[in-house]
Amino acid sequence: MPGDAPLEIRLVHCADWHAGARCWGSFGKGFDRSGEIRAGLGWLVELCREFKPHLVLLAGDLYDSPQAASHPDPSHLVSSAIDAMLAQAQAVVVSRGNHDPRYLSYHAKLLARGGVHVVAPTNRATSRAITFQVEGVPVRVCALPHLDSLSARLFVSAREGTSPEELSLLVRRRLKGELEGAFVGFEGARVLVGHLLVEGVVPCSSALLAREVALSPADLDGLGLSYVALGHVHRQMRLPSFEAPAFYSGSLVRLDFGEEGAGVGAVLVKLVPRGPSFVAEAELASNPHAKALLTLRWDGEGGEEGLRRALLSQLEGVRPPGYARLLSKVQLDRRKEEMAREVLSGRGFELVYSRGEGALQGLASEGRRRVDWRTSSVEELFDEFVSAGEFDEAERMKEHFRRLLAEVRDLPEGGLAP
């Protein structure tokens, strides 16, 4: 460790901004969350002004979708926030998430000239690791890949028919080897950033468990890490099973009702020298502009007055503003729904939808078949992704994907020359 090493290296770690998010509606519709996200980003920029980080780590999903990234409003929101952070930090490191457009990686070299470094280890256009000099001390930031079912297969070039157990073994073996190679002989602070699931962590959406490969803390043992910055799970938490301090920063706002009560915001990290390495001291910071989410229930008894009493009793002590959904034993008629909307509005909550629980159970029992990433082909997995997204030209997308996949399969085993 250099004799003039700084007393601490400061990092701000955040993730899952989901700029352009529209919630609780069909594709392209629903409730626009841009005002809430804009306020959250303003808070985050002010946090950077106060904390004065050397590096800002963005662990994926800056955008809610590739379509949102191509729209001027979310794009301006993200670029303005990053520009303001760069005024306070030496650099911003972005690990691309599953909702972000792939072209973020393609523009990595151009973005790096402005201090924004995109790391995405599954893409040839980007670096797996970036080294910074922070007041004379080397800091190496290495990316972890997002391991959805398709990416996991491509990451290890798995053949069709590869068993789930074999695929998991191949992914972990390659991941461990690449990380060891990225840090071999390196002296300084070692940081990982990634957008993925970790074994034992239950995400806000349980559907992710069936579609993604989870990272095991044991995969990172022995790497001498100082800090692990993670995104993808929309809830702030520390992961004690890792050797190094590891955190999910939580999303910027609470996006869906599986996230009720979740801590959201950022993590403030200080890397403090200890012997030949650095250890992290981390503190959670909560976004005060994130609105509450609330699920209300009514047993269907007592008519309009019974509904009113049920709503008021459940709203007691809950801090506004926020969004609420109403689940009822019976389907609400228009008059009762308008009354519920009025009661909630008077308490600072917006009713996003009301549904009869019987209808919800029917939807669940009659839902379409979901494919299993462990046994399905790449074509089936892509079909599932397109169908879930309600894209306007779904069949055309599937046709193009099959054509591209056929071209990739025809490549020589070593792939394209660099």
Summary of the structure (lengths in Angstrom):
residues: 418
radius of gyration: 23.0
end to end distance: 36.4
largest distance: 75.1
contacts: 1357
relative contact order: 0.12
helix: 35%
strand: 25%
